[in-house]
Amino acid sequence: MSFSFCQGGEDSALTPFAPRIARDLGPFLLVASEDTLSLILETVSVVIEVDQGKWLTSELAESLVSASLEVWSKNSKGTLPELLLLI
């Protein structure tokens, strides 16, 4: 398992904060560099897994996907987007 900011944490402790963490990661995605994109996407993937993503609204999901695709298109060098590797 790779390193994450809440490795081994209990979902019940993070569930109340997951929507806010996900919302707050959006702006980071938009300014991510090639070096930081993978770290931010890894964090997004960990947060989305909290409580099996039951808290994730379609509006928040759309916002995260749009931001991810926008930053990927800016940093793309013809490779498969890291976002697809998380799916």
PDB file of N, CA, C and O in Angstrom:
ATOM      1  N   MET A   1       0.847  -1.185   0.000  1.00  0.00           N
ATOM      2  CA  MET A   1       0.000   0.000   0.000  1.00  0.00           C
ATOM      3  C   MET A   1       0.886   1.240   0.000  1.00  0.00           C
ATOM      4  O   MET A   1       1.910   1.296   0.682  1.00  0.00           O
ATOM      5  N   SER A   2       0.474   2.214  -0.768  1.00  0.00           N
ATOM      6  CA  SER A   2       1.241   3.456  -0.825  1.00  0.00           C
ATOM      7  C   SER A   2       0.912   4.344   0.364  1.00  0.00           C
ATOM      8  O   SER A   2      -0.074   4.131   1.069  1.00  0.00           O
ATOM      9  N   PHE A   3       1.751   5.331   0.568  1.00  0.00           N
ATOM     10  CA  PHE A   3       1.573   6.274   1.664  1.00  0.00           C
ATOM     11  C   PHE A   3       0.341   7.137   1.423  1.00  0.00           C
ATOM     12  O   PHE A   3       0.090   7.566   0.297  1.00  0.00           O
ATOM     13  N   SER A   4      -0.423   7.390   2.473  1.00  0.00           N
ATOM     14  CA  SER A   4      -1.531   8.326   2.368  1.00  0.00           C
ATOM     15  C   SER A   4      -1.635   9.104   3.673  1.00  0.00           C
ATOM     16  O   SER A   4      -1.074   8.716   4.698  1.00  0.00           O
ATOM     17  N   PHE A   5      -2.365  10.208   3.607  1.00  0.00           N
ATOM     18  CA  PHE A   5      -2.436  11.076   4.775  1.00  0.00           C
ATOM     19  C   PHE A   5      -3.244  10.471   5.913  1.00  0.00           C
ATOM     20  O   PHE A   5      -3.125  10.942   7.044  1.00  0.00           O
ATOM     21  N   CYS A   6      -4.060   9.449   5.670  1.00  0.00           N
ATOM     22  CA  CYS A   6      -4.854   8.844   6.745  1.00  0.00           C
ATOM     23  C   CYS A   6      -4.713   7.330   6.733  1.00  0.00           C
ATOM     24  O   CYS A   6      -5.692   6.609   6.927  1.00  0.00           O
ATOM     25  N   GLN A   7      -3.539   6.863   6.514  1.00  0.00           N
ATOM     26  CA  GLN A   7      -3.259   5.438   6.427  1.00  0.00           C
ATOM     27  C   GLN A   7      -3.701   4.731   7.705  1.00  0.00           C
ATOM     28  O   GLN A   7      -3.275   5.083   8.805  1.00  0.00           O
ATOM     29  N   GLY A   8      -4.559   3.730   7.542  1.00  0.00           N
ATOM     30  CA  GLY A   8      -5.013   2.946   8.677  1.00  0.00           C
ATOM     31  C   GLY A   8      -6.065   3.632   9.527  1.00  0.00           C
ATOM     32  O   GLY A   8      -6.432   3.111  10.580  1.00  0.00           O
ATOM     33  N   GLY A   9      -6.556   4.776   9.104  1.00  0.00           N
ATOM     34  CA  GLY A   9      -7.561   5.501   9.867  1.00  0.00           C
ATOM     35  C   GLY A   9      -8.929   4.859   9.779  1.00  0.00           C
ATOM     36  O   GLY A   9      -9.227   4.135   8.829  1.00  0.00           O
ATOM     37  N   GLU A  10      -9.751   5.127  10.767  1.00  0.00           N
ATOM     38  CA  GLU A  10     -11.121   4.624  10.783  1.00  0.00           C
ATOM     39  C   GLU A  10     -12.023   5.552   9.979  1.00  0.00           C
ATOM     40  O   GLU A  10     -11.968   6.772  10.131  1.00  0.00           O
ATOM     41  N   ASP A  11     -12.859   4.959   9.115  1.00  0.00           N
ATOM     42  CA  ASP A  11     -13.782   5.762   8.321  1.00  0.00           C
ATOM     43  C   ASP A  11     -14.685   6.615   9.200  1.00  0.00           C
ATOM     44  O   ASP A  11     -14.988   7.757   8.855  1.00  0.00           O
ATOM     45  N   SER A  12     -15.113   6.075  10.323  1.00  0.00           N
ATOM     46  CA  SER A  12     -16.046   6.804  11.173  1.00  0.00           C
ATOM     47  C   SER A  12     -15.461   8.122  11.670  1.00  0.00           C
ATOM     48  O   SER A  12     -16.199   9.082  11.892  1.00  0.00           O
ATOM     49  N   ALA A  13     -14.153   8.177  11.845  1.00  0.00           N
ATOM     50  CA  ALA A  13     -13.514   9.417  12.299  1.00  0.00           C
ATOM     51  C   ALA A  13     -13.391  10.430  11.173  1.00  0.00           C
ATOM     52  O   ALA A  13     -13.393  11.636  11.422  1.00  0.00           O
ATOM     53  N   LEU A  14     -13.284   9.958   9.941  1.00  0.00           N
ATOM     54  CA  LEU A  14     -13.065  10.848   8.803  1.00  0.00           C
ATOM     55  C   LEU A  14     -14.348  11.201   8.055  1.00  0.00           C
ATOM     56  O   LEU A  14     -14.394  12.223   7.370  1.00  0.00           O
ATOM     57  N   THR A  15     -15.383  10.382   8.171  1.00  0.00           N
ATOM     58  CA  THR A  15     -16.618  10.581   7.414  1.00  0.00           C
ATOM     59  C   THR A  15     -17.212  11.982   7.549  1.00  0.00           C
ATOM     60  O   THR A  15     -17.602  12.560   6.534  1.00  0.00           O
ATOM     61  N   PRO A  16     -17.300  12.557   8.747  1.00  0.00           N
ATOM     62  CA  PRO A  16     -17.885  13.905   8.844  1.00  0.00           C
ATOM     63  C   PRO A  16     -17.085  14.981   8.099  1.00  0.00           C
ATOM     64  O   PRO A  16     -17.630  16.021   7.729  1.00  0.00           O
ATOM     65  N   PHE A  17     -15.801  14.725   7.885  1.00  0.00           N
ATOM     66  CA  PHE A  17     -14.923  15.713   7.260  1.00  0.00           C
ATOM     67  C   PHE A  17     -14.667  15.449   5.783  1.00  0.00           C
ATOM     68  O   PHE A  17     -14.138  16.316   5.088  1.00  0.00           O
ATOM     69  N   ALA A  18     -15.031  14.274   5.292  1.00  0.00           N
ATOM     70  CA  ALA A  18     -14.720  13.873   3.918  1.00  0.00           C
ATOM     71  C   ALA A  18     -15.252  14.851   2.870  1.00  0.00           C
ATOM     72  O   ALA A  18     -14.503  15.213   1.963  1.00  0.00           O
ATOM     73  N   PRO A  19     -16.516  15.296   2.950  1.00  0.00           N
ATOM     74  CA  PRO A  19     -16.986  16.243   1.930  1.00  0.00           C
ATOM     75  C   PRO A  19     -16.180  17.539   1.898  1.00  0.00           C
ATOM     76  O   PRO A  19     -15.871  18.056   0.824  1.00  0.00           O
ATOM     77  N   ARG A  20     -15.847  18.052   3.058  1.00  0.00           N
ATOM     78  CA  ARG A  20     -15.084  19.303   3.097  1.00  0.00           C
ATOM     79  C   ARG A  20     -13.661  19.100   2.571  1.00  0.00           C
ATOM     80  O   ARG A  20     -13.139  19.947   1.846  1.00  0.00           O
ATOM     81  N   ILE A  21     -13.043  17.989   2.933  1.00  0.00           N
ATOM     82  CA  ILE A  21     -11.696  17.704   2.435  1.00  0.00           C
ATOM     83  C   ILE A  21     -11.719  17.607   0.918  1.00  0.00           C
ATOM     84  O   ILE A  21     -10.863  18.175   0.240  1.00  0.00           O
ATOM     85  N   ALA A  22     -12.703  16.884   0.387  1.00  0.00           N
ATOM     86  CA  ALA A  22     -12.816  16.724  -1.071  1.00  0.00           C
ATOM     87  C   ALA A  22     -13.042  18.076  -1.746  1.00  0.00           C
ATOM     88  O   ALA A  22     -12.413  18.375  -2.761  1.00  0.00           O
ATOM     89  N   ARG A  23     -13.937  18.891  -1.189  1.00  0.00           N
ATOM     90  CA  ARG A  23     -14.195  20.227  -1.749  1.00  0.00           C
ATOM     91  C   ARG A  23     -12.935  21.089  -1.726  1.00  0.00           C
ATOM     92  O   ARG A  23     -12.652  21.818  -2.677  1.00  0.00           O
ATOM     93  N   ASP A  24     -12.189  20.998  -0.636  1.00  0.00           N
ATOM     94  CA  ASP A  24     -10.987  21.818  -0.485  1.00  0.00           C
ATOM     95  C   ASP A  24      -9.830  21.337  -1.364  1.00  0.00           C
ATOM     96  O   ASP A  24      -8.897  22.098  -1.622  1.00  0.00           O
ATOM     97  N   LEU A  25      -9.879  20.101  -1.820  1.00  0.00           N
ATOM     98  CA  LEU A  25      -8.835  19.598  -2.714  1.00  0.00           C
ATOM     99  C   LEU A  25      -9.008  20.125  -4.138  1.00  0.00           C
ATOM    100  O   LEU A  25      -8.040  20.184  -4.896  1.00  0.00           O
ATOM    101  N   GLY A  26     -10.225  20.506  -4.507  1.00  0.00           N
ATOM    102  CA  GLY A  26     -10.494  21.025  -5.851  1.00  0.00           C
ATOM    103  C   GLY A  26      -9.571  22.158  -6.263  1.00  0.00           C
ATOM    104  O   GLY A  26      -8.968  22.083  -7.334  1.00  0.00           O
ATOM    105  N   PRO A  27      -9.432  23.217  -5.450  1.00  0.00           N
ATOM    106  CA  PRO A  27      -8.526  24.308  -5.814  1.00  0.00           C
ATOM    107  C   PRO A  27      -7.076  23.860  -5.953  1.00  0.00           C
ATOM    108  O   PRO A  27      -6.339  24.387  -6.786  1.00  0.00           O
ATOM    109  N   PHE A  28      -6.663  22.886  -5.139  1.00  0.00           N
ATOM    110  CA  PHE A  28      -5.294  22.369  -5.273  1.00  0.00           C
ATOM    111  C   PHE A  28      -5.110  21.676  -6.616  1.00  0.00           C
ATOM    112  O   PHE A  28      -4.051  21.784  -7.233  1.00  0.00           O
ATOM    113  N   LEU A  29      -6.134  20.970  -7.067  1.00  0.00           N
ATOM    114  CA  LEU A  29      -6.051  20.311  -8.368  1.00  0.00           C
ATOM    115  C   LEU A  29      -5.820  21.321  -9.476  1.00  0.00           C
ATOM    116  O   LEU A  29      -5.029  21.087 -10.389  1.00  0.00           O
ATOM    117  N   LEU A  30      -6.515  22.442  -9.388  1.00  0.00           N
ATOM    118  CA  LEU A  30      -6.431  23.450 -10.451  1.00  0.00           C
ATOM    119  C   LEU A  30      -5.062  24.114 -10.560  1.00  0.00           C
ATOM    120  O   LEU A  30      -4.710  24.641 -11.615  1.00  0.00           O
ATOM    121  N   VAL A  31      -4.293  24.092  -9.482  1.00  0.00           N
ATOM    122  CA  VAL A  31      -2.964  24.700  -9.519  1.00  0.00           C
ATOM    123  C   VAL A  31      -1.855  23.655  -9.396  1.00  0.00           C
ATOM    124  O   VAL A  31      -0.689  23.993  -9.193  1.00  0.00           O
ATOM    125  N   ALA A  32      -2.231  22.394  -9.519  1.00  0.00           N
ATOM    126  CA  ALA A  32      -1.251  21.312  -9.373  1.00  0.00           C
ATOM    127  C   ALA A  32      -0.226  21.351 -10.495  1.00  0.00           C
ATOM    128  O   ALA A  32      -0.540  21.627 -11.653  1.00  0.00           O
ATOM    129  N   SER A  33       0.986  21.069 -10.116  1.00  0.00           N
ATOM    130  CA  SER A  33       2.050  20.923 -11.110  1.00  0.00           C
ATOM    131  C   SER A  33       2.172  19.443 -11.436  1.00  0.00           C
ATOM    132  O   SER A  33       1.517  18.597 -10.828  1.00  0.00           O
ATOM    133  N   GLU A  34       2.998  19.161 -12.377  1.00  0.00           N
ATOM    134  CA  GLU A  34       3.242  17.760 -12.736  1.00  0.00           C
ATOM    135  C   GLU A  34       3.748  16.978 -11.517  1.00  0.00           C
ATOM    136  O   GLU A  34       3.428  15.801 -11.350  1.00  0.00           O
ATOM    137  N   ASP A  35       4.530  17.635 -10.681  1.00  0.00           N
ATOM    138  CA  ASP A  35       5.104  16.983  -9.505  1.00  0.00           C
ATOM    139  C   ASP A  35       4.086  16.719  -8.399  1.00  0.00           C
ATOM    140  O   ASP A  35       4.200  15.727  -7.679  1.00  0.00           O
ATOM    141  N   THR A  36       3.094  17.596  -8.256  1.00  0.00           N
ATOM    142  CA  THR A  36       2.151  17.455  -7.150  1.00  0.00           C
ATOM    143  C   THR A  36       0.845  16.778  -7.545  1.00  0.00           C
ATOM    144  O   THR A  36       0.070  16.384  -6.673  1.00  0.00           O
ATOM    145  N   LEU A  37       0.591  16.638  -8.821  1.00  0.00           N
ATOM    146  CA  LEU A  37      -0.671  16.063  -9.276  1.00  0.00           C
ATOM    147  C   LEU A  37      -0.905  14.668  -8.708  1.00  0.00           C
ATOM    148  O   LEU A  37      -2.005  14.374  -8.238  1.00  0.00           O
ATOM    149  N   SER A  38       0.084  13.823  -8.740  1.00  0.00           N
ATOM    150  CA  SER A  38      -0.116  12.454  -8.249  1.00  0.00           C
ATOM    151  C   SER A  38      -0.416  12.434  -6.757  1.00  0.00           C
ATOM    152  O   SER A  38      -1.214  11.613  -6.303  1.00  0.00           O
ATOM    153  N   LEU A  39       0.207  13.319  -5.984  1.00  0.00           N
ATOM    154  CA  LEU A  39      -0.069  13.373  -4.547  1.00  0.00           C
ATOM    155  C   LEU A  39      -1.499  13.812  -4.269  1.00  0.00           C
ATOM    156  O   LEU A  39      -2.172  13.250  -3.405  1.00  0.00           O
ATOM    157  N   ILE A  40      -1.955  14.811  -4.999  1.00  0.00           N
ATOM    158  CA  ILE A  40      -3.313  15.304  -4.797  1.00  0.00           C
ATOM    159  C   ILE A  40      -4.326  14.246  -5.235  1.00  0.00           C
ATOM    160  O   ILE A  40      -5.324  14.023  -4.550  1.00  0.00           O
ATOM    161  N   LEU A  41      -4.076  13.597  -6.367  1.00  0.00           N
ATOM    162  CA  LEU A  41      -4.998  12.562  -6.839  1.00  0.00           C
ATOM    163  C   LEU A  41      -5.025  11.364  -5.894  1.00  0.00           C
ATOM    164  O   LEU A  41      -6.074  10.750  -5.704  1.00  0.00           O
ATOM    165  N   GLU A  42      -3.891  11.031  -5.305  1.00  0.00           N
ATOM    166  CA  GLU A  42      -3.872   9.938  -4.326  1.00  0.00           C
ATOM    167  C   GLU A  42      -4.718  10.311  -3.110  1.00  0.00           C
ATOM    168  O   GLU A  42      -5.460   9.480  -2.587  1.00  0.00           O
ATOM    169  N   THR A  43      -4.605  11.553  -2.666  1.00  0.00           N
ATOM    170  CA  THR A  43      -5.395  12.017  -1.533  1.00  0.00           C
ATOM    171  C   THR A  43      -6.875  12.001  -1.872  1.00  0.00           C
ATOM    172  O   THR A  43      -7.691  11.576  -1.055  1.00  0.00           O
ATOM    173  N   VAL A  44      -7.233  12.456  -3.063  1.00  0.00           N
ATOM    174  CA  VAL A  44      -8.631  12.423  -3.501  1.00  0.00           C
ATOM    175  C   VAL A  44      -9.138  10.986  -3.492  1.00  0.00           C
ATOM    176  O   VAL A  44     -10.247  10.728  -3.023  1.00  0.00           O
ATOM    177  N   SER A  45      -8.348  10.054  -3.998  1.00  0.00           N
ATOM    178  CA  SER A  45      -8.803   8.663  -4.060  1.00  0.00           C
ATOM    179  C   SER A  45      -9.018   8.076  -2.668  1.00  0.00           C
ATOM    180  O   SER A  45      -9.945   7.291  -2.467  1.00  0.00           O
ATOM    181  N   VAL A  46      -8.172   8.446  -1.701  1.00  0.00           N
ATOM    182  CA  VAL A  46      -8.342   7.967  -0.330  1.00  0.00           C
ATOM    183  C   VAL A  46      -9.606   8.556   0.284  1.00  0.00           C
ATOM    184  O   VAL A  46     -10.380   7.842   0.921  1.00  0.00           O
ATOM    185  N   VAL A  47      -9.816   9.850   0.095  1.00  0.00           N
ATOM    186  CA  VAL A  47     -10.990  10.517   0.668  1.00  0.00           C
ATOM    187  C   VAL A  47     -12.275   9.958   0.073  1.00  0.00           C
ATOM    188  O   VAL A  47     -13.251   9.751   0.793  1.00  0.00           O
ATOM    189  N   ILE A  48     -12.284   9.714  -1.230  1.00  0.00           N
ATOM    190  CA  ILE A  48     -13.496   9.198  -1.882  1.00  0.00           C
ATOM    191  C   ILE A  48     -13.855   7.805  -1.371  1.00  0.00           C
ATOM    192  O   ILE A  48     -15.029   7.432  -1.372  1.00  0.00           O
ATOM    193  N   GLU A  49     -12.869   7.040  -0.939  1.00  0.00           N
ATOM    194  CA  GLU A  49     -13.131   5.700  -0.419  1.00  0.00           C
ATOM    195  C   GLU A  49     -13.719   5.703   0.987  1.00  0.00           C
ATOM    196  O   GLU A  49     -14.228   4.678   1.441  1.00  0.00           O
ATOM    197  N   VAL A  50     -13.659   6.842   1.688  1.00  0.00           N
ATOM    198  CA  VAL A  50     -14.202   6.930   3.037  1.00  0.00           C
ATOM    199  C   VAL A  50     -15.707   6.646   2.985  1.00  0.00           C
ATOM    200  O   VAL A  50     -16.443   7.257   2.210  1.00  0.00           O
ATOM    201  N   ASP A  51     -16.134   5.731   3.803  1.00  0.00           N
ATOM    202  CA  ASP A  51     -17.546   5.327   3.878  1.00  0.00           C
ATOM    203  C   ASP A  51     -18.087   4.961   2.499  1.00  0.00           C
ATOM    204  O   ASP A  51     -19.252   5.215   2.190  1.00  0.00           O
ATOM    205  N   GLN A  52     -17.242   4.372   1.687  1.00  0.00           N
ATOM    206  CA  GLN A  52     -17.566   3.914   0.332  1.00  0.00           C
ATOM    207  C   GLN A  52     -18.130   5.039  -0.543  1.00  0.00           C
ATOM    208  O   GLN A  52     -18.880   4.782  -1.485  1.00  0.00           O
ATOM    209  N   GLY A  53     -17.770   6.268  -0.229  1.00  0.00           N
ATOM    210  CA  GLY A  53     -18.184   7.410  -1.033  1.00  0.00           C
ATOM    211  C   GLY A  53     -19.668   7.727  -0.953  1.00  0.00           C
ATOM    212  O   GLY A  53     -20.186   8.458  -1.798  1.00  0.00           O
ATOM    213  N   LYS A  54     -20.359   7.194   0.041  1.00  0.00           N
ATOM    214  CA  LYS A  54     -21.810   7.430   0.179  1.00  0.00           C
ATOM    215  C   LYS A  54     -22.134   8.904   0.372  1.00  0.00           C
ATOM    216  O   LYS A  54     -23.246   9.337   0.068  1.00  0.00           O
ATOM    217  N   TRP A  55     -21.204   9.660   0.858  1.00  0.00           N
ATOM    218  CA  TRP A  55     -21.396  11.085   1.136  1.00  0.00           C
ATOM    219  C   TRP A  55     -21.181  11.947  -0.110  1.00  0.00           C
ATOM    220  O   TRP A  55     -21.531  13.127  -0.118  1.00  0.00           O
ATOM    221  N   LEU A  56     -20.612  11.367  -1.148  1.00  0.00           N
ATOM    222  CA  LEU A  56     -20.231  12.115  -2.346  1.00  0.00           C
ATOM    223  C   LEU A  56     -21.467  12.466  -3.176  1.00  0.00           C
ATOM    224  O   LEU A  56     -22.177  11.580  -3.651  1.00  0.00           O
ATOM    225  N   THR A  57     -21.712  13.745  -3.344  1.00  0.00           N
ATOM    226  CA  THR A  57     -22.842  14.185  -4.162  1.00  0.00           C
ATOM    227  C   THR A  57     -22.421  14.235  -5.625  1.00  0.00           C
ATOM    228  O   THR A  57     -21.231  14.284  -5.934  1.00  0.00           O
ATOM    229  N   SER A  58     -23.392  14.223  -6.511  1.00  0.00           N
ATOM    230  CA  SER A  58     -23.069  14.298  -7.939  1.00  0.00           C
ATOM    231  C   SER A  58     -22.429  15.649  -8.273  1.00  0.00           C
ATOM    232  O   SER A  58     -21.572  15.727  -9.153  1.00  0.00           O
ATOM    233  N   GLU A  59     -22.834  16.688  -7.588  1.00  0.00           N
ATOM    234  CA  GLU A  59     -22.269  18.021  -7.804  1.00  0.00           C
ATOM    235  C   GLU A  59     -20.785  18.064  -7.416  1.00  0.00           C
ATOM    236  O   GLU A  59     -19.963  18.620  -8.145  1.00  0.00           O
ATOM    237  N   LEU A  60     -20.454  17.480  -6.275  1.00  0.00           N
ATOM    238  CA  LEU A  60     -19.060  17.448  -5.826  1.00  0.00           C
ATOM    239  C   LEU A  60     -18.232  16.540  -6.736  1.00  0.00           C
ATOM    240  O   LEU A  60     -17.097  16.874  -7.076  1.00  0.00           O
ATOM    241  N   ALA A  61     -18.784  15.413  -7.126  1.00  0.00           N
ATOM    242  CA  ALA A  61     -18.076  14.501  -8.035  1.00  0.00           C
ATOM    243  C   ALA A  61     -17.786  15.193  -9.363  1.00  0.00           C
ATOM    244  O   ALA A  61     -16.685  15.078  -9.901  1.00  0.00           O
ATOM    245  N   GLU A  62     -18.777  15.910  -9.889  1.00  0.00           N
ATOM    246  CA  GLU A  62     -18.588  16.637 -11.149  1.00  0.00           C
ATOM    247  C   GLU A  62     -17.491  17.685 -11.017  1.00  0.00           C
ATOM    248  O   GLU A  62     -16.677  17.853 -11.924  1.00  0.00           O
ATOM    249  N   SER A  63     -17.469  18.380  -9.902  1.00  0.00           N
ATOM    250  CA  SER A  63     -16.455  19.408  -9.667  1.00  0.00           C
ATOM    251  C   SER A  63     -15.055  18.800  -9.616  1.00  0.00           C
ATOM    252  O   SER A  63     -14.122  19.340 -10.208  1.00  0.00           O
ATOM    253  N   LEU A  64     -14.907  17.673  -8.907  1.00  0.00           N
ATOM    254  CA  LEU A  64     -13.605  17.019  -8.799  1.00  0.00           C
ATOM    255  C   LEU A  64     -13.140  16.461 -10.142  1.00  0.00           C
ATOM    256  O   LEU A  64     -11.964  16.571 -10.490  1.00  0.00           O
ATOM    257  N   VAL A  65     -14.049  15.871 -10.883  1.00  0.00           N
ATOM    258  CA  VAL A  65     -13.689  15.318 -12.189  1.00  0.00           C
ATOM    259  C   VAL A  65     -13.299  16.431 -13.151  1.00  0.00           C
ATOM    260  O   VAL A  65     -12.310  16.308 -13.874  1.00  0.00           O
ATOM    261  N   SER A  66     -14.064  17.513 -13.166  1.00  0.00           N
ATOM    262  CA  SER A  66     -13.743  18.643 -14.042  1.00  0.00           C
ATOM    263  C   SER A  66     -12.376  19.228 -13.722  1.00  0.00           C
ATOM    264  O   SER A  66     -11.582  19.497 -14.624  1.00  0.00           O
ATOM    265  N   ALA A  67     -12.103  19.424 -12.436  1.00  0.00           N
ATOM    266  CA  ALA A  67     -10.805  19.969 -12.028  1.00  0.00           C
ATOM    267  C   ALA A  67      -9.680  19.007 -12.391  1.00  0.00           C
ATOM    268  O   ALA A  67      -8.622  19.432 -12.854  1.00  0.00           O
ATOM    269  N   SER A  68      -9.905  17.715 -12.181  1.00  0.00           N
ATOM    270  CA  SER A  68      -8.882  16.708 -12.499  1.00  0.00           C
ATOM    271  C   SER A  68      -8.568  16.682 -13.984  1.00  0.00           C
ATOM    272  O   SER A  68      -7.403  16.642 -14.380  1.00  0.00           O
ATOM    273  N   LEU A  69      -9.602  16.707 -14.800  1.00  0.00           N
ATOM    274  CA  LEU A  69      -9.393  16.677 -16.243  1.00  0.00           C
ATOM    275  C   LEU A  69      -8.742  17.959 -16.751  1.00  0.00           C
ATOM    276  O   LEU A  69      -7.930  17.925 -17.676  1.00  0.00           O
ATOM    277  N   GLU A  70      -9.099  19.081 -16.146  1.00  0.00           N
ATOM    278  CA  GLU A  70      -8.496  20.355 -16.557  1.00  0.00           C
ATOM    279  C   GLU A  70      -7.000  20.370 -16.269  1.00  0.00           C
ATOM    280  O   GLU A  70      -6.205  20.755 -17.126  1.00  0.00           O
ATOM    281  N   VAL A  71      -6.616  19.955 -15.073  1.00  0.00           N
ATOM    282  CA  VAL A  71      -5.196  19.966 -14.730  1.00  0.00           C
ATOM    283  C   VAL A  71      -4.451  18.885 -15.505  1.00  0.00           C
ATOM    284  O   VAL A  71      -3.291  19.078 -15.868  1.00  0.00           O
ATOM    285  N   TRP A  72      -5.090  17.764 -15.759  1.00  0.00           N
ATOM    286  CA  TRP A  72      -4.438  16.728 -16.555  1.00  0.00           C
ATOM    287  C   TRP A  72      -4.167  17.234 -17.969  1.00  0.00           C
ATOM    288  O   TRP A  72      -3.087  17.015 -18.518  1.00  0.00           O
ATOM    289  N   SER A  73      -5.160  17.915 -18.556  1.00  0.00           N
ATOM    290  CA  SER A  73      -4.964  18.402 -19.921  1.00  0.00           C
ATOM    291  C   SER A  73      -3.833  19.419 -20.005  1.00  0.00           C
ATOM    292  O   SER A  73      -3.150  19.499 -21.026  1.00  0.00           O
ATOM    293  N   LYS A  74      -3.628  20.191 -18.952  1.00  0.00           N
ATOM    294  CA  LYS A  74      -2.531  21.161 -18.922  1.00  0.00           C
ATOM    295  C   LYS A  74      -1.176  20.477 -18.783  1.00  0.00           C
ATOM    296  O   LYS A  74      -0.168  20.983 -19.276  1.00  0.00           O
ATOM    297  N   ASN A  75      -1.153  19.333 -18.117  1.00  0.00           N
ATOM    298  CA  ASN A  75       0.110  18.649 -17.829  1.00  0.00           C
ATOM    299  C   ASN A  75       0.329  17.409 -18.681  1.00  0.00           C
ATOM    300  O   ASN A  75       1.343  16.725 -18.537  1.00  0.00           O
ATOM    301  N   SER A  76      -0.606  17.119 -19.559  1.00  0.00           N
ATOM    302  CA  SER A  76      -0.541  15.888 -20.346  1.00  0.00           C
ATOM    303  C   SER A  76       0.593  15.921 -21.356  1.00  0.00           C
ATOM    304  O   SER A  76       0.855  16.933 -22.006  1.00  0.00           O
ATOM    305  N   LYS A  77       1.238  14.806 -21.460  1.00  0.00           N
ATOM    306  CA  LYS A  77       2.288  14.640 -22.459  1.00  0.00           C
ATOM    307  C   LYS A  77       1.977  13.398 -23.284  1.00  0.00           C
ATOM    308  O   LYS A  77       2.870  12.644 -23.668  1.00  0.00           O
ATOM    309  N   GLY A  78       0.685  13.206 -23.544  1.00  0.00           N
ATOM    310  CA  GLY A  78       0.272  12.062 -24.343  1.00  0.00           C
ATOM    311  C   GLY A  78       0.213  10.766 -23.569  1.00  0.00           C
ATOM    312  O   GLY A  78       0.208   9.689 -24.165  1.00  0.00           O
ATOM    313  N   THR A  79       0.168  10.849 -22.227  1.00  0.00           N
ATOM    314  CA  THR A  79       0.102   9.639 -21.416  1.00  0.00           C
ATOM    315  C   THR A  79      -1.286   9.480 -20.816  1.00  0.00           C
ATOM    316  O   THR A  79      -2.069  10.429 -20.766  1.00  0.00           O
ATOM    317  N   LEU A  80      -1.576   8.288 -20.370  1.00  0.00           N
ATOM    318  CA  LEU A  80      -2.845   7.993 -19.730  1.00  0.00           C
ATOM    319  C   LEU A  80      -2.965   8.825 -18.462  1.00  0.00           C
ATOM    320  O   LEU A  80      -2.037   8.836 -17.654  1.00  0.00           O
ATOM    321  N   PRO A  81      -4.080   9.523 -18.262  1.00  0.00           N
ATOM    322  CA  PRO A  81      -4.204  10.355 -17.067  1.00  0.00           C
ATOM    323  C   PRO A  81      -4.164   9.505 -15.802  1.00  0.00           C
ATOM    324  O   PRO A  81      -4.741   8.419 -15.753  1.00  0.00           O
ATOM    325  N   GLU A  82      -3.481  10.009 -14.787  1.00  0.00           N
ATOM    326  CA  GLU A  82      -3.377   9.292 -13.516  1.00  0.00           C
ATOM    327  C   GLU A  82      -4.756   9.064 -12.914  1.00  0.00           C
ATOM    328  O   GLU A  82      -4.956   8.102 -12.171  1.00  0.00           O
ATOM    329  N   LEU A  83      -5.699   9.928 -13.222  1.00  0.00           N
ATOM    330  CA  LEU A  83      -7.043   9.757 -12.696  1.00  0.00           C
ATOM    331  C   LEU A  83      -7.623   8.430 -13.127  1.00  0.00           C
ATOM    332  O   LEU A  83      -8.279   7.760 -12.328  1.00  0.00           O
ATOM    333  N   LEU A  84      -7.399   8.025 -14.380  1.00  0.00           N
ATOM    334  CA  LEU A  84      -7.931   6.760 -14.866  1.00  0.00           C
ATOM    335  C   LEU A  84      -7.281   5.572 -14.172  1.00  0.00           C
ATOM    336  O   LEU A  84      -7.890   4.507 -14.078  1.00  0.00           O
ATOM    337  N   LEU A  85      -6.078   5.732 -13.693  1.00  0.00           N
ATOM    338  CA  LEU A  85      -5.410   4.658 -12.979  1.00  0.00           C
ATOM    339  C   LEU A  85      -6.030   4.423 -11.617  1.00  0.00           C
ATOM    340  O   LEU A  85      -5.872   3.344 -11.046  1.00  0.00           O
ATOM    341  N   LEU A  86      -6.738   5.421 -11.081  1.00  0.00           N
ATOM    342  CA  LEU A  86      -7.379   5.304  -9.787  1.00  0.00           C
ATOM    343  C   LEU A  86      -8.730   4.621  -9.869  1.00  0.00           C
ATOM    344  O   LEU A  86      -9.254   4.159  -8.855  1.00  0.00           O
ATOM    345  N   ILE A  87      -9.298   4.553 -11.057  1.00  0.00           N
ATOM    346  CA  ILE A  87     -10.632   3.989 -11.239  1.00  0.00           C
ATOM    347  C   ILE A  87     -10.584   2.484 -11.219  1.00  0.00           C
ATOM    348  O   ILE A  87     -11.619   1.832 -11.358  1.00  0.00           O
TER     349      ILE A  87
END
